[in-house]
Amino acid sequence: MIENNNVHKILYGGDYNPEQWPEESWEEDMRLMKLAHIDVVTLNVFSWAALQPSEDTYCFDKLDRIMETVTKHGMKVCLATSTSAHPAWMARRYPDILRTEFNGMKRKFGSRHNSCPNSPTYRKYAQALAGKLAERYQSYDNIVAWHISNEYGGECYCENCERAFRKWLQNKYKTIDAVNEAWDTAFWGHTFYDFEDIVLPNMLSEHFDVNRTTFQGISLDYRRFNSESILDCFRLEYDTVHAITPNIPITTNLMGNYQPLDYQMWAKYMDFISWDNYPAYNATLEDTAFKHDLMRGLKQGKPFALMEQTPSVTNWHPYNALKRPGVMRLWSYQAVAHGSDTIMFFQIKRSIGACEKYHGAIIDHAGHENTRVFREISQLGAELDKIGSLTLGARTDSKAAIVFDWDNWWATDYSAGPSVNLHYCDEILNYYKAFNNLNIPVDLVSVEDDLSDYRIVIAPVLYMVKPGYDEKLRHFVKDGGTFVTTFFSGYVDDHDLVTIGGYPGKLRDILGIWVEEEDALPEDAHNSFTYKGTTYPASLLCDLLYTEGAEALASYETDFYAGMPALTRNTYGKGTTYYVATRSNADFYRTLIDEICTTADIQPIIDTPDCIEVTRRSNNNGTFLFFLNHDTEEHAITLNCSGRDILTDTEYQNGGTLILTAKDVAILQLN
């Protein structure tokens, strides 16, 4: 949530780049934005070249006029620092600023995100520009947020990074012997004698493709280092801007489940979470809902900001499929339903050149308001004016949580086995989809988050058990909680070193089992098991396990391990644990989650078809139920509550019927 005294409604707007257009066109842009009910613009995202044309020269004249124009027209501003694309002169004079790719190729000037995060040149000039912007515009009371850089990402493998990585390792491990122990360098005679022996893990050294590495410990630490290096760049700008404008919240736009950066660490240093939502043409409603809830979970359930989405097409997708009528509105409200307090777009006005000239915009190349997209944008804007501040700050009360951990994601992908088809996010989604389809609220939490408010915690593929996390889970279950985990869990510590004594390592006593072997099945192969009278597939991985106090709820039915447990339940203290020893299908996950939630007295918000998404948010104005019809057909829903639809002012009674046409939305404020 953008906690700013000037924000009294869901902010509506997006990226505006008037510096790309003749100044005489700006007034017409303002007219069109007013027609569309737009009230906030993100400015100055890619203006570094214009703002600093040479080493000692800054030129803010045009940005001054832009700020004056939007201020005169009553627009709020999310002001960016422009540091995601360095100027050409900087690359020419200081080549240390240029990144080196994973394959060892040194980049030249071009594209964006081309700056080495460990370049002293980049850090010096980025911090200086952020400070000058804050000093110049600190008196504007319509700046509701600072937007540092833009969509941080990528990795660098240059000499700057190699030197910095060695220092990072010295700070973390203190001695080279500790490094050798953590990385198990006795294997293959990889022993390092000095920190200067350490080289970066890429295609020139440890890797034989992006995710296949001979030494997982080295590559895992480099992932951590890279994420922290880029975070340091954000923090340099953050600290500079915050010192000058301490009352303006600061963010940067994240990208959902973006693997290279540990957003759970980043969130600690951001005033609020914002992110850019660009679903693929074939994305499911659960895929997008998952990313919204992941972003919401970064600040322990606080509302976030939808910083970017497209009004119509996403030009970098393989198919630039249009958002069908109603979908832009539906997906916008889906963000709000999952915790957003803003609806913003890239872009306000469609550019005429370069790689995003065919990306969607509110003001199309036609240049007027008589387009389908503009009409839909205007209609949504009018609805947001009507909603006002009703939903601002509303939170989701969840009694179930799914553990998501970037280190686990990195380590699982780097693992040398057991299957190239094992993907961490896929396994998380299998469980998340079950909650979403059952309309049961669920939080996505980190391993650092407190678990005391939850009745159920699910940790799919908890491959890496970090120091102390087994104790946190042990206390949670002993106190009456229900814990669920799966195959390939409890294998390693935080250095990716195997915990000996039998899988699942430190989780063994909690689960009441031990795993002897794990069978990786090819894509066209499967086993099966029967649970509650229904037979389900067992695919991907099949653990061969023995119970040590746990009860076998289902067993494999074929192959030499027929009869061995595929699903177990254990009593531990006052609580219960489940171990799912194989991957199955959506029907199984739904059955299991429904049963576990019923036992824990966690009820669905309401029963609906899977195509009808329902969420609940509450604040001082009351409780709001969001109904979103993702189907192409009309649906009738029998209500179990009474309330007023804040979009239509229609009153509904308990037991009444809510009609949702295709792609329609209703938001009930409960009585």
N, C-alpha and C positions, 0 to 999 in steps of 0.2 A: 504494500500500500504506500502511495506517495503521501506521507504525513506532512501536509503543508496547509497552513491556514487559508490559502487561496483556493483550495480544492473542495468543492461542495457538491460534486456529482461525478459520475463515471466520465473520466476525461476521454474525449473523442477527437481523433486527428491522426497525425503521423508525420513522416519525414517530408520536409518541404525544402527544395533546393533552388531558391530564387536566383542564386548566383549563376545558375546555368541559363538564365533567361534575361532578355532585355528588361530594363527597369520599368519601361512604360507598360509592361504586361502585369506588373505586380498588383495593381489596383483591381484588375479583372480577376486575378486569382483570389484576392480578398473577397470580392463579391460572390464568387462561386463557393468559397469555403463557408461564408455566412449562410448561403442557401442550403448547404449540406449540414448545417448545425455543428460545424467543426469549431472546437474551442481551444485546441492545443496543437502546436507544431514543434517538431524536432528540427532544430537548425544546426548548421555548421558541422555536419558529420564528416564531410570530405573536403575541407577548405584549407588544409595546411599550406598547400602550394600558393594559394592566394594571400593568406595571412602573413606568410613569411617568405617573401620572394628571394631573400638572400640571408646570409648568416647573421647579419647585424640589423636587418631591416624588417620591421613589422608594419603591416598595412591593414588597419581595421575599418577604413572608410566605408567600404561596401557593406560589411557586417553591421556597422552602425546604422546605415540607412535601412537595412533589412529589419533590425531590431526596432527602429522607430516606426516602420510601417506596420509590423504585426502588433506592436503595442498600441498604436493609434486605433487599430481595428479591434481591440479588446481580446487579442489572442494570448493565451498562456504559452510559455516556452519551456521546452526541454532542451537545454543548451549543451551541445556536444563540444568536445575538445579537439576534434579533427585529427587525432594522432594515429589513426589506423592506416594512413597512407602518407609516407614521408615525401618531401619534395625532391625533384630530380637533382637539384644542385647538391643536396645532401649526399645522395648516392655517388655523385661524381667526385666530390671532395673527400668523402669519408667512406670508402668501400667496406669498412668494418660493419657498417649498418646493414649490409645485405645478407640475407639468409643463405644457408647451405642446405640443400635438400637431403632427404633420407638416403639417396643413392650417392651422395658426395658431390653433386653438381652445385657449383656456386652460382647463385642467381645474379641477374643484372637488374637494373631499374625496370619496374613494370608491375602491373596488376595491383594488388593491395595485400595487406598482411605480409609484407615482404621485409619487415624490419626484424633484425635479430634482437630478441628480448634481453640478451646480455651484452649488447653493444653499448659502451659508454656514451657514444655519440647519440644513439636513439634516446637513452634515458635522460641525458642532459637537455636535449632540445624539446622532448615531449613534456618534461616537467616544466621547463621555462614557458612554453606556450600555454599550458594549462594555467599557470600563475598569472600570466598577462591577461588572459581572458577573464579570469575571476576578478582581477583588479579593475578591469575596464567596465564590466557589466554588473558589478556587485550591487549597484543601487536600483536595478530594475526589480520591482516587486512582483512582476508577472513571471519570473523564472521559477517554475515549480519543481524543477529537478535538474541536476547535472548528469550528463551522459558521457562517461569517460570512454574514449576511443570508440570502437564499434566491433561487435562480434569477434572478440579475441579468439585466436585459435592457431593451429598449425604447430610445427616443431622446427627447430633449427639444429644443425649439426656442424657448426663452424668452430674455429679455434677459440673465439670468445666463449662459446658454450662449453668447450672441452676444459678450458682453464677454470671456468666457474663451477663446472661439475666436480672437478677435483676438490675445490674449496668446500663445496657443499658436502661432499663425502667426508672430508676431514672434520667438519663441524658435527656431522652426524655420528661418525664411528670413532673419531679421535685417532685411532691407530690403523696402520695398513693390515695388521694381523686381524683386527676386528672385521675389516672389509673382507678379507679372505675367508674368514669363518662364515660371515653372513651370506656370501655368494657361493660357498662350497667350491672354491677354486682349486682344491686338490683334484677335482675331477678334470680329466684331460690336461693335467699339468698347467693349469691357468694361473698359478700362484703369482701374485704381484709383489714385487720387492719394495716398491716406492709408489707414492700417489702419482708420480709422473709417468708410471707405466700404464696407467689407466687411459683407455681411449673410449670414444663414444660408441655405443652399440647401434650400428646401422649396417647398411649393405657392404660397407668396407671392412666390417669386423665380425660381429656376432650373428648377424641376421642372414637368413637365406630367403625370406620374404618379409612382408611388413609385420605379420604376427607370428612368424616362426623364428625362434631365436635359440641359439645353443646354450645360452646362460640366462635363464629367466630372471634371476636376481639382479643382474646388471641392467637388463632392459626395464624391469619393474622400477628400479630406483631412478632410471633416467626419465621414465614417465612422471614420477613424483617431482623430480627436479625441474622438468620442463614446465609442469603446471605451476609450480611455485615461482619459477623465473618470470613467467608471464604475469602471475599475480603480483609480483613485486613491482612490475611496471604500472599496473593498475593502482597499486597502493601509493606509489610516488606521486601520481597525479591526484589521487584522492586526498592525500595529506596536504598537498599544496592548495587545492581548491577549498578544502574544508577549513583550513586556517584563515582564509579570507572571507568565506561565506558559510559560517558554521550552522546557519539555520536552514540552509537549502539541502535537501536530501540528495544523495549521490548514488548512482547505479552504473551498470554497464549491461548491455543486452546479451543475455545468455542464449543458448540454442538447444534447450531441452536435454535429451540424453545424448549429449555430445561427449564422445569418449576421451579426447586428449586432455581435458581440463577437469580437475576434481572440484566440481561446483559446490560440494558440501564444505570444502575448505574455503572456497571463495566467498561463500555466503556470510561467513563470519566478518568479512571486511566490507560488505555492501550494506547501505542503509535500507534498501529494499530490493527485492528480486524483480528483474524484468527479463522478458525473453521473447524470441521471434518464432512464430508458429507458421511453418510452411509444410502442411501435410502432403505426402506424395499422392499422386493421382489415385492410387489404389489403397490408401491408408484406411484402416477401419476406425470407427468411432472410438473404440477402446485404445487404439494406438495414440490418438491425440489426447484423449482423456488422461491416459497414463502420464504423458509428458506434462500436462497442466498440473497434475497432482504431484509429480516429482518436483516441479518448480515451487509449488505451494509448500512442500515439505522441507525445502531448504532453510526456511525461517520458522520451523516448528509450527506450521499452519497459518502463518500470517498471510494476508492477501498479497498478491503480486501484481505486476503490471504487464499486460500484453503490449509489448513495445512495437512489434511489427507483425503484420499478416498481409496477404495480398487481397485487394478488393475483387480480383477476378482470376488472372492467370499468374503462375509462377514460371518465369521464363527459363530457369536453369533445370527444370525437370525434363525428363526425356520426352514427355508429351505435355504440351501447354494446354491442358484441358481447362475449359471455362468452368467457373463455379456456376452451377445451374441456378435458376431463379430461386431465391430463398436460402441458398446455402451460405452465402456470406453472412446473412443475419443469423442463421442457425449456428454457424461456427463461432461467431462473435459472442453469442450468448452462452455457448458451451464454455468459452474461456471464463465468463463471469460466473457461470454455474460452479466452476471448479476453483474459484478464488480470485479472479482478476478484478481489479478496480479501475481498469482502463480498457479501451478498445482503440487500438491505433494501427496504422497501416504504413507499409512501404508500397506505394509512395503517394503523395498528394497529387503530383503532376508528372505525367509520363515524359521521360527524357526523349531527345530526338537522336541520340547517338550512343555508341558503345554497347556493351553487352547486356544492359538492362533496358534498352529502349522498347522492348516488347513485353516487359514485365507490367503487370496490372497497375492501374492508378485510378484515383478518384476523378481527376481531370484528364480525360483521354486526349489523344492526338487531335480529335475533333475540336477540342478547345471550348466546348460549351456544355450546358447542363442537360441537353436533350439526348442522353444515353441511358440505356438500361441500368448500367452500373451506378451512374450518378443518382438516378431515381431511387435505387435501393439504399444507397448510402444516405440519402436525405431522409428517407422514411425511418431508417434505424436511428439517425441523429435526433429526429423528433421524439422518438420513443425514449431515448436516453434523457432528453430534456424533461420529459414527463416523470421518469423514475426519480430524477434528482439524486438526493443523497440517501435514499431509502436503504440501499444494499451496501453502502460503503463500509468497509471494515468488517463485514460479516465473515464469520469463520465456520468451518465444518467440524462438527463434534463426532469424532470417530473413536470406536472402541476396538478397532482392529488395525494392525499395521503390517506393512511389508518392508523388510529390510533391504535397502539398496546401498551398495558400497562401491565406490569407484576402484579402490584397490582390488576388491574381489573381481570386478569386471576386467581390469587389466590383467590380473594374474590368471584368470580363467582363460582369457583369449591367448595368453602367452604359453599356456601349459603345453608341454610336449606330450599330448594325449589327454584324454582317452579317445576323443572323436573330433574330427574337424567340423562336425555338424553341431557341436555343443556351443551355444551362444548364450551368454549370461542374460541379456535383455529378453530373449525369447522365453527363458524359463521364468523370469519375473512376470512377464506378461501372461503366461498361462494361468497364474494365480490371480493377477490383477483383473483379468477379464471376467473371472468367475464372480468376484465382488461387484464389478461394474454391472454385469448382466443381472445380478440379483438385487441391484439397487441398495447395496449395503455400503455405507461410507467406509473408506479405508485410507489411511495415511501412508505415505512413503517416507521412511525414517532412515537415519544414518546409524552407524554402530555407536555413535556418541550420544544419541538422544536418550532421554529418560523413558522408560517403558512402563512406569507405574500407573499411567492413566489407561492402559490398554488391557483388554481381556485376552486377546489373541495376537500373537506375533508370528509371522511367517517369514522364513529366511531361505528362499530357494537357492540352491547351489552356494551354500556358505562355505566355499572352498577354503578360504583363508579365515582363520580365527585369530583375531588380533589379541594382544596381551590384555587380559582382564575381561574380554567379552564373554567368555564361557561362564565366568562368575556372575556377570550381569544376567545372563540367561538363567543360570542356576537359581538365583534369587527370585527372578520373575516367576519361574515355574513353581518353586517351593511355596511362594505366596499365593498360589492358586491360578496362575496364568496358564494358557494353552500355547505351546510352542510347536511349530511345524517346520521341518526342514526336509531336505531331499538328498538323493544321490549326489556324489562328488562334494560332500560337505565335511568339514573338520579335518581336511587333509594336511594343511600346511600352516606355518606361522606367518608373521608379517614379512619375513624375508623370503617366503616361498620355499622354505625348508620343511620337509615332511616331518610330521609329528609321529614318531615311531611308537609301536605298541599296539597297532591296529587302528584302522579307520572306524569311526569318525573322530579319532584323536581325543581332544579334550571334551567332546560332546558325548562320549561313549556312555558315561554313567547316567547322563540326563535322559538319553534315548533308550537305554537298556538294550543295546544291540552292539554287535561288532561285525564289520564288513571284511570278508576275506579276499574277494575278487570282484572285478567289475567287467562285465561283458559289453563291449561296444558293438552295436548292431548296425549293419549297413542300412542305407535309406530304404531299401526294398524288403527289409526283414523286420519281423516283430515276434514277440512272445505274447502272452496274454495272462490275465488274472480275472477272477470273478469277485465282485464286491457288491453286497446287498442284492444279490440275485442277478446282477448284470455283468456281462463279460466285457472287459475293456482291453484295449491294446497296451502292450508294454514295448516301448520302442527306445531308440537312441542308446540308452545305457540301462543295464540291468545289474543291480548289486546282488552279489551272492553273500547273504548275511545270516548270522545266527542270533537268536534272541538271548539276552542276559537279563531276564525279568520282564521284558516287553511281551505283549500279546500279538500274535500274528493275525491280522484281520483279512489278509488275502495272500495267495501264493501263486507263484508261476505255474503255468499249466503244460509247458512243453520244454524240450531240450533236456540236457542232463541235469539241470537244476530245477526241474519240475518238483513242486512241493516245498521249495524254499520260500521264505516270506518276501512278498513284494510291497506290503504295507503293514506297518506295526504301530501299536499304541502302547505307551508306557505311563504308569503313574509315578510321579516324582514329587514328594512332599504333598502339598495340597493340590498340585496341578497335574497337567497331562501333556505328554509329548507325542507327536506323530512323526514317523519317518516314511517318506514316499521313496521307494527304492528304484523307481523307474519313471520315465516320462510316459504319460498317457494322453488322452484326448480331452476336449473341452467338456464333454458330458461328465467325465470322471471328476474333473476339477470342480465343476459346479456342484456335483453331488457331495463331494467331500467338504467343500467350504460351507454349503448349506447345512450339513449335519453338524459341523464344528461350531458354526455360529448359533444354531438352534440350541445346542448344549450349553453354550456360553451366554444364552439369553440375549443375543444380538439379533434384532429383527430387521427385515428389509423395510425401507421407507414406505414402499408400496409395491405390489406385484404388477408388472407390466410386461409386454413383449420385449425381447432383447433390443429391438430397434428403438424403443422409447427409453431414453436415458433420464434418470431422475437423481437429482442431488439436493442437498439441504444445507443452507447457510443461515447463521443467526447472528444478530447484533442487537443493539439497544432498541431498534425499531421493531424487533420481532423475529420470527422465523420465516424463511422463504423457501418454498419448494420450487425447483426448476424442472419443468417437463420439456424435453426436447425430442421431437419426432424426426429421427434420421432416415425414416422410410420414405418411399415414393408413393405410399398409400395413406389414406386417412385411418386413424385409430380412435376408438372410444375407450376411455379409461374410467373405471368405477372408483370413485374417490373414497378414501378412508379418513378424510379430514374435511374441515370447512375453511373457507378463506376467500380472498378477493384477488383476482388476476390483476396485477398492477399495470399490465399492458393494455387491457381492454376495460377495466373497471367492472368486470362481470363477477357476481357473487356466486359461490358454489357451496353446497351443503354436503355434509358427510353422507355418503351413499349416492350422491349425485354423479352425473356423467360429464366428463371433460372430453370434448371432441377436439382432436388435434389433426388438422389437415397435413398433407405432405410437407415436410421440412418446417413445420410450425413450432412455435415456442409458447409456453405459458409460464408465468411466474406467480405462484400463489403466496400471498402474505397471509399466514394462518391466523384465524380468529383466536 
